[in-house]
Amino acid sequence: MIMQKLLAVVFLLGFFASCARDLPGESPPEGALYFPTSVVVDSAHRYAYVVNTNFDLRYNAGWISVVDLEAIVAAANDGAKVTADVIGTKVNVLSLGGNLSLNEAGDIGVLAHRGERSLTLVEINGETIGCGNANATKGLQRVEENTDCDAEHITRLDPETTFDDALTANALNDPFSTVMFTHRPESGDERSLLAVGHLWFGTSGTYVGLYEIDGTEIIALRAIRTETNTGITINAGISSLAVHPDPGGRFLVGVSQYIPTGSGGTDRSSIIDFDVELNLASRENNYLWPVSLSSEVGGVEIGDVVFSPDGTRAFVSNQSGDRGSGSNPDSVVMFDTRLVVVQEPRADGTVFPVSRPLFDVISAIALPGRPTGIHYIPRSEGPDLLAVTTFEDDVIFFLSVYAAELRMAGRIDYRNLPGSEGEAVGLGPYALAHASRSGRELLLVTTFFDHGLSVFDITATESNGFTLLGHIRSDKTPVAEEAR
């Protein structure tokens, strides 16, 4: 999930990251959010965990906040305003966090950090979240001492030592996207795995790292370079990762931050399908298959990717480079991702049969304003929904999902939002999460520039019945609207 507007200022991150060790900063505030990106929900749908990036390095650390969803519902039931009091405990982590992902049990999470080229493992138990002994300093670098983590919960990524194979110097720069999943191979024991995508890419492509999670230890398994067995290099950073719902946890999908499709050609968004099982079994071949969006759809990069629960459909938020002409507008694209057997080539020229997601385009729908986060919401009545944030226009779109097409179901425009009481809310909607709590269906949306978290009740069958339960932010972190 990285957006063009963020990329307009991303060149500053190199400067910020190089100076981070020398800037003492302020201690992160209690009960506040700050340039939030990722939000995830625990398995009981009681608590949400929000990543605060500390994007401008005002503070000496980033942090993960715990938000009490039951307290939000209780306030709404009483007709009371939802305030920042629903923000509970926090844990200080390294700055410039990307995606936080949880394992199936919901008791372990991993967060990638761009500036320090590191991963943080957090342990979660409801309202309690931590990353080891908060008072420990042994083995920590200076910037890490500002966190609540011990050395055992921070994994530094090094292109020469992290993996068995030495990688190019910049190969593990800008770790951003993460996904945790259970891999159940055809033979052998199941394992808890982690995949990490990097926004950096060069002429040799980029890498997706595969790791095993053993207790609280992150064990490096293999770094897969984005080059096919036939020698085609996919020059793209990985903005988002998802795992196909196939029970084996075999198919990993990454989507591109940017990809040139040839000298003098037109930039196109791309999807990269990785076979986890084959890539772990052999280091001699890269088992991956790129899917470039067609010229009819266009696009430069993809913000996010999500599968339907049955795995037969995938959806991406596609950001176009053709806004001026309007020939290829921003869009959400739906794919057929049923598993099919195809003949794939090896590096030695032979072919072999392999089962993988089809990834044929079924439908696309234009959505202006740089669609970014995308979330699939199953519905008990009527068609399932996609919720999509548009980072530039401050709008949340809702799309009805049908077998052969996507249809517009409604929208929430933050600029005209009833219940906001005239406040400037919803600046830069980014990531989404869904929770079912106390008879209500909740949609959570992080808002990057006003340091907020919106909670909507989307229980109603029609989108015009969706209501804002509360927009959570604190006066401790002033709105950063001037940053836009």
LORO-503844 format. One record per residue (C-alpha): chain; residue in one letter; residue number from 1; z, y, x. Coordinates in Angstrom, 2 decimals, padded with zeros to 5 digits, always signed. Layout:
residues N
  mol  type  seq       c3       c2       c1
    A     A  NUM        Z        Y        X
...
//
This chain:
residues 484
  mol  type  seq       c3       c2       c1
    A     M    1  +000.00  +000.00  +000.00
    A     I    2  -001.07  +003.14  +002.37
    A     M    3  -002.74  +006.17  +000.94
    A     Q    4  -005.27  +008.66  +002.23
    A     K    5  -002.90  +011.56  +001.70
    A     L    6  -000.31  +009.93  +003.88
    A     L    7  -002.98  +009.17  +006.45
    A     A    8  -003.78  +012.89  +006.59
    A     V    9  -000.41  +013.42  +008.24
    A     V   10  -000.07  +010.04  +009.89
    A     F   11  -001.13  +011.42  +013.26
    A     L   12  +002.28  +013.06  +013.36
    A     L   13  +003.95  +009.66  +013.33
    A     G   14  +002.95  +009.00  +016.92
    A     F   15  +004.73  +012.18  +017.95
    A     F   16  +007.72  +011.49  +015.71
    A     A   17  +008.03  +007.91  +016.92
    A     S   18  +007.91  +008.91  +020.57
    A     C   19  +010.62  +011.50  +020.00
    A     A   20  +012.80  +009.44  +017.69
    A     R   21  +015.03  +008.20  +020.50
    A     D   22  +015.81  +011.78  +021.53
    A     L   23  +016.39  +013.32  +018.10
    A     P   24  +019.98  +012.79  +016.96
    A     G   25  +019.28  +013.95  +013.40
    A     E   26  +021.73  +013.98  +010.53
    A     S   27  +023.39  +010.88  +009.17
    A     P   28  +021.65  +009.59  +006.02
    A     P   29  +023.30  +010.92  +002.84
    A     E   30  +025.14  +008.74  +000.35
    A     G   31  +023.74  +008.38  -003.15
    A     A   32  +020.28  +009.76  -002.40
    A     L   33  +016.69  +008.66  -001.86
    A     Y   34  +014.33  +010.09  +000.75
    A     F   35  +010.56  +009.58  +000.92
    A     P   36  +010.93  +006.19  -000.81
    A     T   37  +008.16  +003.62  -000.61
    A     S   38  +008.88  +000.01  -001.44
    A     V   39  +011.06  -001.13  -004.35
    A     V   40  +011.96  -004.75  -005.15
    A     V   41  +014.25  -006.35  -007.73
    A     D   42  +016.73  -009.21  -007.30
    A     S   43  +016.23  -012.55  -009.05
    A     A   44  +018.76  -011.65  -011.77
    A     H   45  +017.00  -008.34  -012.48
    A     R   46  +020.35  -006.56  -012.09
    A     Y   47  +019.76  -004.58  -008.91
    A     A   48  +016.80  -002.83  -007.31
    A     Y   49  +016.47  -002.19  -003.59
    A     V   50  +014.64  +000.97  -002.54
    A     V   51  +013.31  +001.63  +000.97
    A     N   52  +013.90  +005.20  +002.17
    A     T   53  +011.49  +005.82  +005.03
    A     N   54  +012.97  +008.99  +006.53
    A     F   55  +009.31  +009.91  +006.92
    A     D   56  +009.87  +013.28  +008.64
    A     L   57  +012.78  +011.93  +010.76
    A     R   58  +015.21  +014.49  +009.39
    A     Y   59  +017.91  +011.83  +009.54
    A     N   60  +018.83  +009.55  +012.42
    A     A   61  +017.92  +006.42  +010.45
    A     G   62  +016.13  +005.18  +007.39
    A     W   63  +018.03  +003.22  +004.76
    A     I   64  +017.79  +000.81  +001.84
    A     S   65  +019.55  +001.90  -001.35
    A     V   66  +020.90  -000.41  -004.04
    A     V   67  +020.28  +000.83  -007.61
    A     D   68  +022.25  -000.61  -010.54
    A     L   69  +019.80  -001.37  -013.36
    A     E   70  +022.57  -002.35  -015.78
    A     A   71  +024.13  +001.10  -015.36
    A     I   72  +020.77  +002.68  -016.21
    A     V   73  +020.41  +000.61  -019.38
    A     A   74  +024.04  +001.32  -020.37
    A     A   75  +023.49  +005.07  -020.00
    A     A   76  +020.30  +004.88  -022.05
    A     N   77  +022.09  +002.92  -024.79
    A     D   78  +024.76  +005.63  -024.92
    A     G   79  +022.19  +008.42  -025.00
    A     A   80  +023.47  +009.74  -021.68
    A     K   81  +021.36  +011.17  -018.86
    A     V   82  +020.76  +008.81  -015.98
    A     T   83  +021.95  +010.43  -012.76
    A     A   84  +022.04  +009.55  -009.08
    A     D   85  +025.42  +007.88  -009.73
    A     V   86  +023.48  +004.67  -010.37
    A     I   87  +022.64  +004.59  -006.64
    A     G   88  +025.30  +002.35  -005.13
    A     T   89  +025.69  +001.00  -001.63
    A     K   90  +023.17  +001.42  +001.16
    A     V   91  +022.44  +000.00  +004.58
    A     N   92  +021.05  +002.15  +007.39
    A     V   93  +017.96  +000.69  +009.08
    A     L   94  +015.27  +001.96  +011.41
    A     S   95  +013.03  +004.75  +010.13
    A     L   96  +009.41  +004.53  +008.93
    A     G   97  +009.91  +001.39  +006.89
    A     G   98  +006.92  -000.16  +005.14
    A     N   99  +007.10  -002.96  +002.60
    A     L  100  +010.35  -004.80  +001.89
    A     S  101  +009.80  -008.38  +000.75
    A     L  102  +012.33  -010.96  -000.46
    A     N  103  +012.37  -014.74  -000.20
    A     E  104  +012.28  -016.95  -003.30
    A     A  105  +016.08  -017.10  -003.53
    A     G  106  +016.32  -013.32  -003.21
    A     D  107  +019.07  -013.49  -000.60
    A     I  108  +016.96  -012.59  +002.46
    A     G  109  +014.63  -009.64  +002.87
    A     V  110  +012.44  -008.43  +005.71
    A     L  111  +011.29  -004.85  +006.31
    A     A  112  +008.68  -003.74  +008.85
    A     H  113  +008.99  -000.45  +010.76
    A     R  114  +005.98  +001.39  +012.09
    A     G  115  +007.59  +003.71  +014.61
    A     E  116  +009.65  +001.16  +016.53
    A     R  117  +007.28  -001.81  +016.09
    A     S  118  +010.14  -003.88  +014.69
    A     L  119  +011.24  -006.09  +011.82
    A     T  120  +014.67  -005.89  +010.17
    A     L  121  +016.15  -008.89  +008.38
    A     V  122  +018.62  -007.98  +005.63
    A     E  123  +021.04  -010.25  +003.79
    A     I  124  +021.43  -009.58  +000.08
    A     N  125  +024.11  -010.56  -002.41
    A     G  126  +023.77  -008.50  -005.56
    A     E  127  +025.10  -005.01  -004.91
    A     T  128  +025.89  -005.92  -001.29
    A     I  129  +023.21  -005.56  +001.36
    A     G  130  +023.63  -005.76  +005.12
    A     C  131  +021.99  -006.56  +008.43
    A     G  132  +024.82  -008.02  +010.49
    A     N  133  +027.80  -006.35  +012.11
    A     A  134  +027.46  -002.63  +011.45
    A     N  135  +029.76  -001.81  +014.36
    A     A  136  +028.02  -003.96  +016.97
    A     T  137  +026.17  -002.22  +019.81
    A     K  138  +025.50  -005.08  +022.24
    A     G  139  +021.80  -005.59  +022.84
    A     L  140  +020.78  -002.56  +020.79
    A     Q  141  +018.49  +000.20  +021.98
    A     R  142  +019.61  +003.77  +021.50
    A     V  143  +017.72  +004.41  +018.26
    A     E  144  +018.94  +001.09  +016.85
    A     E  145  +022.56  +002.14  +017.33
    A     N  146  +022.14  +004.58  +014.42
    A     T  147  +021.57  +001.67  +012.06
    A     D  148  +024.07  -000.70  +010.43
    A     C  149  +022.35  -003.68  +012.06
    A     D  150  +023.24  -005.90  +014.98
    A     A  151  +020.72  -007.16  +017.53
    A     E  152  +020.39  -010.55  +015.79
    A     H  153  +018.94  -008.87  +012.69
    A     I  154  +016.30  -006.75  +014.49
    A     T  155  +013.16  -008.37  +015.87
    A     R  156  +011.14  -006.27  +018.30
    A     L  157  +007.44  -007.07  +018.37
    A     D  158  +005.84  -007.27  +021.79
    A     P  159  +002.17  -008.23  +022.27
    A     E  160  +002.96  -010.10  +025.50
    A     T  161  +006.12  -012.00  +024.56
    A     T  162  +006.50  -012.31  +020.77
    A     F  163  +003.87  -015.05  +020.44
    A     D  164  +002.88  -017.84  +022.81
    A     D  165  -000.53  -016.26  +023.30
    A     A  166  -000.63  -012.84  +024.98
    A     L  167  -002.31  -010.28  +022.71
    A     T  168  -004.07  -007.01  +023.41
    A     A  169  -001.80  -004.08  +024.26
    A     N  170  -001.81  -002.43  +020.82
    A     A  171  -002.11  -005.59  +018.77
    A     L  172  +001.31  -005.39  +017.08
    A     N  173  +001.38  -001.62  +016.53
    A     D  174  +002.14  -000.20  +013.09
    A     P  175  +003.65  -003.22  +011.30
    A     F  176  +003.66  -002.23  +007.64
    A     S  177  +002.95  -004.90  +005.03
    A     T  178  +005.13  -007.98  +004.63
    A     V  179  +005.30  -010.94  +002.28
    A     M  180  +007.77  -013.84  +002.27
    A     F  181  +006.83  -017.16  +000.71
    A     T  182  +007.57  -020.86  +000.73
    A     H  183  +004.88  -022.97  +002.36
    A     R  184  +004.72  -026.55  +001.08
    A     P  185  +002.17  -028.40  +003.22
    A     E  186  +000.43  -031.59  +002.10
    A     S  187  +002.53  -033.45  +004.67
    A     G  188  +005.80  -032.37  +006.23
    A     D  189  +008.75  -030.28  +005.11
    A     E  190  +008.49  -027.02  +003.25
    A     R  191  +009.25  -023.86  +005.23
    A     S  192  +010.19  -020.29  +004.45
    A     L  193  +007.46  -018.15  +006.00
    A     L  194  +006.87  -014.47  +006.59
    A     A  195  +003.52  -012.75  +007.07
    A     V  196  +003.28  -009.27  +008.61
    A     G  197  +000.20  -007.05  +008.49
    A     H  198  -000.48  -004.14  +010.85
    A     L  199  -002.17  -000.85  +010.05
    A     W  200  -003.46  -000.58  +013.61
    A     F  201  -006.89  -001.96  +014.35
    A     G  202  -009.39  -001.67  +017.18
    A     T  203  -012.76  -003.05  +018.16
    A     S  204  -011.15  -006.48  +018.35
    A     G  205  -009.88  -006.20  +014.78
    A     T  206  -006.21  -006.45  +013.89
    A     Y  207  -003.63  -009.23  +013.63
    A     V  208  -001.59  -010.85  +010.90
    A     G  209  +001.58  -012.42  +012.25
    A     L  210  +003.01  -015.62  +010.79
    A     Y  211  +006.74  -016.26  +011.25
    A     E  212  +009.28  -018.80  +010.05
    A     I  213  +012.61  -017.67  +008.60
    A     D  214  +015.37  -020.06  +009.68
    A     G  215  +018.67  -018.79  +008.33
    A     T  216  +018.74  -015.24  +009.65
    A     E  217  +016.37  -015.92  +012.56
    A     I  218  +012.74  -014.79  +012.60
    A     I  219  +010.66  -017.26  +014.65
    A     A  220  +007.14  -016.28  +015.71
    A     L  221  +004.53  -018.97  +014.92
    A     R  222  +001.08  -017.49  +015.34
    A     A  223  -000.79  -014.19  +015.36
    A     I  224  -004.16  -014.52  +013.61
    A     R  225  -006.84  -012.11  +014.76
    A     T  226  -009.23  -010.91  +012.07
    A     E  227  -012.29  -012.60  +013.57
    A     T  228  -014.08  -015.37  +011.71
    A     N  229  -015.13  -018.69  +013.23
    A     T  230  -018.69  -017.39  +013.32
    A     G  231  -017.71  -014.41  +015.47
    A     I  232  -017.59  -011.64  +012.85
    A     T  233  -014.77  -009.19  +013.60
    A     I  234  -013.20  -007.42  +010.63
    A     N  235  -012.23  -003.97  +011.93
    A     A  236  -009.52  -003.10  +009.45
    A     G  237  -005.83  -002.49  +009.23
    A     I  238  -003.85  -004.49  +006.67
    A     S  239  -002.32  -002.26  +004.01
    A     S  240  -000.97  -004.96  +001.69
    A     L  241  -000.39  -008.73  +001.62
    A     A  242  -000.03  -011.21  -001.22
    A     V  243  +000.19  -014.99  -001.54
    A     H  244  -001.90  -016.94  -004.05
    A     P  245  +000.40  -018.59  -006.65
    A     D  246  -000.89  -022.04  -005.70
    A     P  247  +002.29  -024.19  -005.45
    A     G  248  +001.63  -024.97  -001.79
    A     G  249  +001.84  -021.37  -000.67
    A     R  250  -001.31  -021.99  +001.33
    A     F  251  -003.50  -018.95  +000.74
    A     L  252  -002.55  -015.54  +002.11
    A     V  253  -004.56  -012.45  +001.22
    A     G  254  -004.63  -009.16  +003.10
    A     V  255  -006.45  -006.02  +002.02
    A     S  256  -007.92  -003.39  +004.28
    A     Q  257  -006.80  +000.09  +005.12
    A     Y  258  -010.30  +000.91  +006.39
    A     I  259  -013.37  -001.09  +007.36
    A     P  260  -016.78  -000.07  +008.76
    A     T  261  -019.44  -002.58  +007.77
    A     G  262  -021.83  -001.89  +010.59
    A     S  263  -023.30  +000.84  +012.75
    A     G  264  -024.54  +003.63  +010.55
    A     G  265  -023.53  +001.72  +007.43
    A     T  266  -021.36  +002.71  +004.49
    A     D  267  -017.62  +002.15  +004.62
    A     R  268  -016.40  -000.57  +002.30
    A     S  269  -013.07  -001.93  +001.18
    A     S  270  -012.43  -005.52  +002.19
    A     I  271  -010.24  -008.48  +001.30
    A     I  272  -009.35  -011.13  +003.89
    A     D  273  -008.38  -014.62  +002.71
    A     F  274  -006.32  -016.66  +005.21
    A     D  275  -005.64  -020.40  +005.01
    A     V  276  -002.03  -020.63  +006.21
    A     E  277  -002.02  -024.40  +006.63
    A     L  278  -005.18  -024.59  +008.72
    A     N  279  -004.21  -021.61  +010.87
    A     L  280  -000.83  -023.15  +011.67
    A     A  281  -002.39  -026.51  +012.47
    A     S  282  -004.92  -025.20  +014.99
    A     R  283  -005.09  -022.28  +017.40
    A     E  284  -008.72  -022.95  +018.28
    A     N  285  -010.13  -021.55  +015.05
    A     N  286  -009.32  -018.61  +012.80
    A     Y  287  -009.44  -019.85  +009.23
    A     L  288  -010.12  -016.66  +007.34
    A     W  289  -012.83  -015.40  +005.02
    A     P  290  -013.60  -011.71  +004.43
    A     V  291  -014.80  -010.50  +001.05
    A     S  292  -016.38  -007.03  +001.07
    A     L  293  -016.56  -005.24  -002.24
    A     S  294  -020.10  -004.85  -003.47
    A     S  295  -022.09  -001.63  -003.23
    A     E  296  -021.70  -001.22  -007.00
    A     V  297  -017.93  -000.96  -006.57
    A     G  298  -017.82  +000.82  -003.21
    A     G  299  -014.63  +002.05  -001.62
    A     V  300  -013.14  +002.77  +001.78
    A     E  301  -009.74  +001.15  +001.54
    A     I  302  -007.49  -000.83  -000.76
    A     G  303  -003.99  +000.32  -001.61
    A     D  304  -002.52  -002.88  -003.02
    A     V  305  -003.31  -006.40  -004.22
    A     V  306  -001.64  -008.62  -006.80
    A     F  307  -002.36  -012.00  -008.42
    A     S  308  -001.91  -013.09  -012.01
    A     P  309  +000.93  -015.65  -012.32
    A     D  310  -001.52  -018.55  -012.79
    A     G  311  -003.58  -017.51  -009.75
    A     T  312  -006.90  -017.35  -011.59
    A     R  313  -007.21  -013.57  -011.21
    A     A  314  -006.52  -011.03  -008.48
    A     F  315  -006.51  -007.25  -008.77
    A     V  316  -006.84  -004.49  -006.18
    A     S  317  -006.45  -000.72  -006.26
    A     N  318  -009.63  +000.48  -004.60
    A     Q  319  -009.90  +003.95  -003.07
    A     S  320  -013.36  +005.43  -002.76
    A     G  321  -014.94  +007.63  -000.13
    A     D  322  -017.50  +008.98  -002.60
    A     R  323  -015.41  +011.33  -004.74
    A     G  324  -017.79  +014.21  -004.21
    A     S  325  -020.83  +012.39  -005.52
    A     G  326  -019.01  +010.31  -008.10
    A     S  327  -021.34  +007.39  -007.40
    A     N  328  -018.46  +005.08  -006.45
    A     P  329  -015.26  +006.33  -008.10
    A     D  330  -011.74  +005.16  -007.39
    A     S  331  -011.19  +001.95  -009.28
    A     V  332  -009.18  -001.16  -010.04
    A     V  333  -011.16  -004.34  -009.47
    A     M  334  -010.53  -007.77  -011.01
    A     F  335  -011.58  -010.97  -009.21
    A     D  336  -011.97  -014.59  -010.19
    A     T  337  -009.61  -016.39  -007.77
    A     R  338  -009.75  -019.95  -009.03
    A     L  339  -009.60  -022.48  -006.20
    A     V  340  -013.02  -023.92  -005.29
    A     V  341  -014.26  -026.26  -002.55
    A     V  342  -016.79  -024.68  -000.21
    A     Q  343  -018.47  -025.66  +003.06
    A     E  344  -017.13  -023.49  +005.88
    A     P  345  -018.35  -023.22  +009.49
    A     R  346  -016.28  -023.88  +012.60
    A     A  347  -016.72  -022.13  +015.95
    A     D  348  -018.67  -025.13  +017.28
    A     G  349  -021.29  -024.81  +014.56
    A     T  350  -020.13  -027.73  +012.42
    A     V  351  -019.09  -027.27  +008.81
    A     F  352  -016.26  -028.76  +006.80
    A     P  353  -015.15  -028.67  +003.15
    A     V  354  -012.21  -026.46  +002.34
    A     S  355  -010.53  -025.35  -000.86
    A     R  356  -009.93  -021.62  -001.19
    A     P  357  -009.86  -018.81  -003.79
    A     L  358  -013.31  -017.88  -005.07
    A     F  359  -012.93  -014.06  -005.02
    A     D  360  -015.92  -013.17  -007.20
    A     V  361  -015.85  -009.72  -008.80
    A     I  362  -015.43  -009.99  -012.58
    A     S  363  -014.78  -006.42  -013.66
    A     A  364  -013.96  -002.95  -012.36
    A     I  365  -012.60  +000.10  -014.13
    A     A  366  -012.68  +003.66  -012.78
    A     L  367  -009.27  +005.29  -012.22
    A     P  368  -009.23  +008.75  -010.61
    A     G  369  -006.53  +010.11  -008.31
    A     R  370  -006.29  +007.49  -005.53
    A     P  371  -004.91  +004.35  -007.20
    A     T  372  -002.20  +003.00  -004.92
    A     G  373  +000.51  +000.64  -006.17
    A     I  374  -000.45  -002.10  -008.63
    A     H  375  +001.83  -004.48  -010.53
    A     Y  376  +001.12  -007.33  -012.97
    A     I  377  +003.32  -007.37  -016.09
    A     P  378  +003.26  -010.48  -018.33
    A     R  379  +003.65  -009.67  -022.04
    A     S  380  +004.98  -011.89  -024.81
    A     E  381  +002.76  -010.13  -027.37
    A     G  382  -000.80  -008.99  -026.79
    A     P  383  -002.64  -008.97  -023.48
    A     D  384  -000.82  -008.78  -020.18
    A     L  385  -000.74  -005.39  -018.46
    A     L  386  -001.46  -003.92  -015.06
    A     A  387  +000.53  -000.83  -014.10
    A     V  388  -001.20  +001.33  -011.48
    A     T  389  +000.10  +004.45  -009.72
    A     T  390  -002.26  +007.23  -008.65
    A     F  391  -000.67  +008.96  -005.70
    A     E  392  -002.81  +012.07  -005.86
    A     D  393  -002.78  +012.82  -009.60
    A     D  394  +000.83  +011.79  -010.39
    A     V  395  -000.24  +009.41  -013.15
    A     I  396  +000.67  +005.83  -014.05
    A     F  397  -002.16  +003.97  -015.76
    A     F  398  -001.76  +000.85  -017.89
    A     L  399  -004.64  -001.59  -018.15
    A     S  400  -004.95  -004.51  -020.56
    A     V  401  -006.01  -007.72  -018.84
    A     Y  402  -008.62  -009.87  -020.60
    A     A  403  -010.45  -012.89  -019.24
    A     A  404  -013.66  -011.00  -018.52
    A     E  405  -012.67  -007.35  -018.30
    A     L  406  -009.99  -004.70  -017.89
    A     R  407  -009.48  -002.15  -020.66
    A     M  408  -007.61  +001.13  -020.62
    A     A  409  -004.32  +000.74  -022.52
    A     G  410  -002.66  +004.08  -021.81
    A     R  411  -001.22  +006.41  -019.22
    A     I  412  +001.90  +008.32  -018.31
    A     D  413  +001.19  +011.73  -016.79
    A     Y  414  +004.22  +012.96  -014.91
    A     R  415  +003.10  +016.56  -015.36
    A     N  416  +003.43  +016.28  -019.15
    A     L  417  +006.24  +013.76  -019.34
    A     P  418  +008.60  +014.01  -022.33
    A     G  419  +012.21  +013.63  -021.25
    A     S  420  +011.80  +015.18  -017.82
    A     E  421  +013.55  +018.33  -019.13
    A     G  422  +011.16  +020.62  -017.30
    A     E  423  +012.04  +019.20  -013.90
    A     A  424  +009.40  +018.63  -011.24
    A     V  425  +009.46  +014.84  -011.26
    A     G  426  +007.05  +012.14  -010.29
    A     L  427  +005.47  +013.73  -007.23
    A     G  428  +003.50  +011.06  -005.41
    A     P  429  +004.12  +007.87  -007.43
    A     Y  430  +003.82  +004.99  -005.03
    A     A  431  +005.27  +001.48  -005.48
    A     L  432  +006.19  -000.41  -008.66
    A     A  433  +008.56  -003.16  -009.73
    A     H  434  +009.26  -004.83  -013.08
    A     A  435  +012.59  -006.06  -014.44
    A     S  436  +013.86  -007.58  -017.69
    A     R  437  +017.40  -006.37  -018.39
    A     S  438  +019.61  -006.43  -021.50
    A     G  439  +016.70  -006.84  -023.90
    A     R  440  +014.61  -004.13  -022.26
    A     E  441  +011.47  -004.42  -020.14
    A     L  442  +011.80  -001.95  -017.29
    A     L  443  +009.16  -000.47  -014.99
    A     L  444  +010.43  +001.07  -011.76
    A     V  445  +008.30  +003.58  -009.83
    A     T  446  +009.14  +005.23  -006.50
    A     T  447  +008.00  +008.85  -006.18
    A     F  448  +007.44  +009.75  -002.56
    A     F  449  +007.45  +013.55  -002.45
    A     D  450  +010.37  +014.30  -004.77
    A     H  451  +012.48  +011.47  -003.32
    A     G  452  +012.88  +009.78  -006.68
    A     L  453  +012.87  +006.56  -008.66
    A     S  454  +011.62  +006.58  -012.25
    A     V  455  +012.79  +003.93  -014.68
    A     F  456  +010.69  +003.46  -017.82
    A     D  457  +011.37  +001.30  -020.86
    A     I  458  +008.07  -000.49  -021.52
    A     T  459  +009.37  -002.88  -024.20
    A     A  460  +007.12  -001.40  -026.91
    A     T  461  +003.90  -003.26  -027.67
    A     E  462  +001.82  -000.09  -027.25
    A     S  463  +001.95  +002.23  -024.24
    A     N  464  +002.51  +005.30  -026.43
    A     G  465  +005.95  +003.82  -027.14
    A     F  466  +006.94  +003.65  -023.47
    A     T  467  +009.83  +006.01  -022.64
    A     L  468  +011.46  +007.44  -019.55
    A     L  469  +015.06  +006.23  -019.27
    A     G  470  +015.71  +008.33  -016.20
    A     H  471  +014.28  +009.86  -013.06
    A     I  472  +016.80  +009.25  -010.32
    A     R  473  +017.05  +011.76  -007.51
    A     S  474  +019.71  +013.82  -005.76
    A     D  475  +020.03  +017.49  -004.84
    A     K  476  +021.00  +016.28  -001.36
    A     T  477  +017.30  +015.68  -000.63
    A     P  478  +015.20  +018.69  -001.76
    A     V  479  +011.76  +018.10  -003.23
    A     A  480  +009.06  +018.03  -000.56
    A     E  481  +006.28  +019.37  -002.78
    A     E  482  +005.10  +021.70  +000.00
    A     A  483  +004.16  +018.58  +001.98
    A     R  484  +001.27  +018.00  -000.42
//
